[in-house]
């Protein structure tokens, strides 16, 4: 089965930037739609950004213009570049892969935006 490993989270000041990475196992990465979700304490998990196998992207309105999702199929990796971070972006960020039959989730990485 597919395993997803996120990295790049941490503490950053408002207005700062972080780049999250999600490294995926398996040979079918290039055909998966990949996504980044986030969940803050006491709140529902929400889709942040997604990218299809063809490179089409979709973003939550709250991050549009600030975040960029990309993928490197040669490295089986998807990225989330987060700029102009706000305290409201504080959450655990999860990598998601839409497999052929099922979906897969990473363990999550904490992003904290605070002064």
Buried (B, 14 or more C-beta within 10 A) or exposed (E): EBEBBBBBBEEBEEEBEBEBBBBBEBEEBEEBBBBBBBBBEEEEBEBBBBBBBEEEBBBBEBBEEBBBBBBEBEEBBBBBBBBEBBEEBBBBBBBBBBBEEEEBBBEBBEBBBEE
